[in-house]
Amino acid sequence: MVTVNAHARRERMEFAELLDGLAPEQWSMPSLCDRWTVRDVVAHTVAYLGQSRARLAINMIRTRFDIDRLNARGLRDYAGLEPEQLIGLMRQGVEPSGAAALYGGRVALIECLIHQQDIRRPLGQLRTIPEERLRVSLSYARISPVIGGARRTRGVRLRATDMNWSAGNGPEVRGSGEALLLAMTGRAATVIGELDGEGVAHLDSSATD
């Protein structure tokens, strides 16, 4: 059986491979994250996952547990790095450690998986996400207080149409595992056309990064 850490390592390596193939102008293109470019998404990912657990706790306290302020702080810290340096950091951090190792590597997995899609979709570089990575990320998104998947999908039942996964109670929201995960992570507006069911109108589309 493949471990969560192994899935996280592979997801991050594939993220680095994606970045290797980007043209210079693509780094400044918009991502799915509001007001963030592709470069911003990459900088955020390596900044967030590159923290030790102690540093993450300190930064959370300093920003008064405000995720937006925490993210802005990470972007400032990495503002001077060139794309090649960011790619190097992405490759160096393949093994989950520190903040990335939280929840058995699930933090590293879902951060790299979601932020890859934040880049891939606007750039038209779509992929088929391995089912087991999706399954782990879907289940984690529902329990993570930072991600808030349960809050955004409260009162509905999610059912994946391309894999055996469902959760929740209430009017049904049907879609691919990827679309459901993006909805749970604050990207419902992006995938609304990929979802159907009476529960779609009840989804909370508030964003997160």
N, C-alpha and C positions, 0 to 999 in steps of 0.2 A: 504493500500500500504506500502511495506517495504521501509524504508528510506535508503539512502546511508550509513549513520552512522551505521545502523543496519547490513547492509551487511558487512561493514568494521569490526565491532566487531566480527561477526561470522567467517570471513576469518582469523582474527588474532587468535581466539580461536582454529580454526582447524589447524593453523600453529603450535601452542603450542602443540596440541595433536600429530601432526606428530613428532615433536622433542622428545616428551616423549617416543616414540617407537623406537628411533634410538639406535643402538648398538654403543659402544664407538668407534670402528674403522670406523664407517660411518661418523663421524664428520670430519675426515681428508680426506675423499674421494673428488675427483674433482666435481665441480658444472658446470652448463652451463656458468657461468661467468668466463672469461679467467683468469687463475692463481689464482682463488679463490676456497678454499675448502668449504665444507658444513658449517663448523664453521664460515668462513669468511662471507658467505652470511647472516647467522643469526646475527652475530655481526654488520654487516653493517645495516641490517634492524632495529634492536633495537636502534642503534646509530642515524640513520637518523631520524626515527620517534620519538625518545625520546627528540629531541631538542625543545625548545620553539621557537616561531616565531622570537623573538629578537635574540636568539642564532644562529638560522639558518642564519639570515641576517648578523650577525657579522662574522660567519664562511665563508659565501660566499664572503664577502669583503676581509677577511684575505687570502683566497685562490684565490683572483682575479677572482671569478666566474668560476673557473676551476673545473668541476665536478669530474674529476679524483683525483685532489688534495684534494677536500672536502671528497671524499670517503676514501682516504688513511688516512686522519686525523681521521675519525671516527673509522677505524680499529685499529689505534694506541691507541686510547683512551680506547678501549675495549679489548685490546690484552691480559690482564691478567685474564680475567674472564673465569671460568670453564663452561662447558656446562650446568650444573644445574643452575648456576647463569643467564646464557643467557635465559634459559627457563623461569626462574622466571621473568625476565624483559619482556619477550614476554607476559606473562600472566598479568603482572601489567599494561601494556599499552593497554589493550583491548579497552578502551574507547578513541576514537580519540581526541587528544588535541595537542596544540602547532602546530608544523609543520605537524603532522599527520592529523589535522583537516582542513588543507587548502583545498580550492575548495569543501567545504561541505563534507569533509571526503573522497573525491576521492583519495587524496594522500595516505592515510592509506590503502584504499582498493586495489589500483593497486600495491603498493609496496609489500604488503603481498601476493597478488595473483601471481604476476610475480615471486617473489623470492621463493614462494612455488614450482612453476614449475621448477625453476633453481635447486632445490634440488630433487624434486620427479622424474623428468625424468632420471637423471643419476642413481638414486637408484632403478629405476624400480617400483616406488610406484605411479603409474598413478591414476588419478581420473577423474570423470566427474565434471567439474566446473559448478555450478549453472548458468543458462542462464542469469538471470538478472545481476549477478555480472560481467559476461563477457560483457554484453551490455553496462553497465556503464563504464567499463574499456576501451573498444574499442573506445567509443566516447570521453573519456577523453584523451586517448593516442594521438588522432589526434589533439587536441588543446593545449596540454602541450608543452611549449617551451623547458622544460628540457628533456622530453621524446623524443620529436622530431619525433613522428609518422607520421605527415604530410610530413616532409622532406624526410623520408625514403620511403614513398609510393607516392611521387609526380608523377603525370602523369599516374597513374593507377587507375582502379576501383577495390575496394575490395568487394568481395561478400562471405558471410558466407554460407556454404552448410548445416549447421546443425541448423540454426536459421535465423530468419528474420532480417538480418542486412546487409547493404551495404553502401559504401561511396566512393567518388572520381569519377574521370572521366578519361577515357582512356582505354587502353588494360586491360582486366580483369585478376584479380588474385583470384582464388577460393580456399577455404579451410575451415576447421573448424574455429569456432570463436577463439579457443585457438591458433591455428596455425597462424591466421592473427594477433592476439595480440602479439605473440612472434616475428613475423616478424617486426611489428611496433616498438618494443622495442629493436631492434638490435640483434635479435636472428634468423634471416632469414636462416643462414647457418644450424641451427639445424633442422628447419622445412621445408627445401626446398623440401624434398621428399613428404611432406604432402600437397603441393600446386600445382595447375596447372593453365593453362591459359597463354595467350600471354604476359601478364604483368609481369610474374615472373622474366624474365630476366632483368627487369627494377628496381627491388627492390634494395634499398641501404641496405647493410648488416652491416654497421658500428655499432659497439657495444656500449652499455651503461649499467650501473649497477644501 
